[in-house]
Amino acid sequence: MTMTLDRPRSAVTEATPTVRWHPHQAGIWLAYQGDRFVGMVEELWRRGFTATTGLGRRLGHFSTLHEAKAALEDAVAVE
């Protein structure tokens, strides 16, 4: 005889901590998720911004700080 246990699925979602930004020094912003360092954005004076993950992967060159931060937040979300 086969026994089946039907149990309602709970709506449990894994909550990923949001990325918090901290200005470190002029032109450098550090990103943390919980207590974990996840990356940084660096300003290239008058030439835009670069974003780098906490593992050292460069995400590219961006025109604005907002674009660079968004790219890092997207990269962290898929890691």
C-alpha positions as CSV (number, residue, x, y, z in Angstrom):
1,M,0.0,0.0,0.0
2,T,1.3,3.4,-0.9
3,M,1.0,6.2,1.6
4,T,1.0,9.8,0.5
5,L,1.4,12.7,2.9
6,D,-0.3,15.8,1.7
7,R,1.0,18.8,3.5
8,P,0.2,22.3,2.6
9,R,3.2,24.2,1.3
10,S,4.0,27.2,3.4
11,A,5.0,30.4,1.7
12,V,8.5,30.4,3.0
13,T,10.9,32.5,1.0
14,E,14.6,32.8,1.6
15,A,15.1,36.4,2.5
16,T,18.4,37.7,1.1
17,P,19.7,40.6,3.2
18,T,19.7,43.8,1.3
19,V,23.0,45.4,0.3
20,R,24.0,48.2,2.5
21,W,26.4,50.9,1.2
22,H,29.0,52.7,3.3
23,P,31.2,55.5,2.0
24,H,34.8,54.4,2.9
25,Q,36.8,57.4,1.7
26,A,36.5,59.9,-1.1
27,G,35.4,58.1,-4.2
28,I,35.0,54.6,-2.7
29,W,31.8,52.9,-1.5
30,L,31.8,49.5,0.2
31,A,28.9,47.1,0.0
32,Y,27.8,44.7,2.7
33,Q,25.1,42.1,2.9
34,G,24.6,41.3,6.5
35,D,28.1,41.3,7.9
36,R,29.7,40.0,4.7
37,F,31.7,42.3,2.4
38,V,30.2,41.8,-1.1
39,G,32.0,44.4,-3.2
40,M,32.9,48.0,-3.9
41,V,32.3,50.9,-6.3
42,E,35.2,53.2,-7.1
43,E,34.9,56.6,-8.8
44,L,37.3,57.3,-11.6
45,W,37.4,61.0,-11.4
46,R,35.5,62.5,-14.3
47,R,35.6,59.2,-16.1
48,G,32.7,57.3,-14.4
49,F,32.7,54.5,-11.9
50,T,33.8,50.8,-11.7
51,A,32.1,48.1,-9.7
52,T,34.0,45.1,-8.3
53,T,32.5,42.1,-6.4
54,G,33.9,40.9,-3.1
55,L,35.6,38.1,-5.0
56,G,37.4,40.6,-7.2
57,R,35.3,40.2,-10.4
58,R,35.1,43.5,-12.3
59,L,31.6,44.2,-13.4
60,G,32.5,47.0,-15.8
61,H,32.6,50.8,-16.2
62,F,29.5,52.9,-15.6
63,S,28.6,56.5,-16.2
64,T,26.8,57.0,-12.9
65,L,27.2,55.9,-9.3
66,H,23.6,54.7,-9.4
67,E,24.4,52.4,-12.4
68,A,27.5,51.0,-10.7
69,K,25.7,50.2,-7.4
70,A,22.8,48.6,-9.3
71,A,25.2,46.4,-11.2
72,L,26.8,45.2,-8.0
73,E,23.5,44.6,-6.3
74,D,22.4,42.5,-9.3
75,A,25.6,40.5,-9.2
76,V,25.2,39.8,-5.5
77,A,21.6,38.7,-6.0
78,V,22.7,35.8,-8.3
79,E,25.7,34.6,-6.3
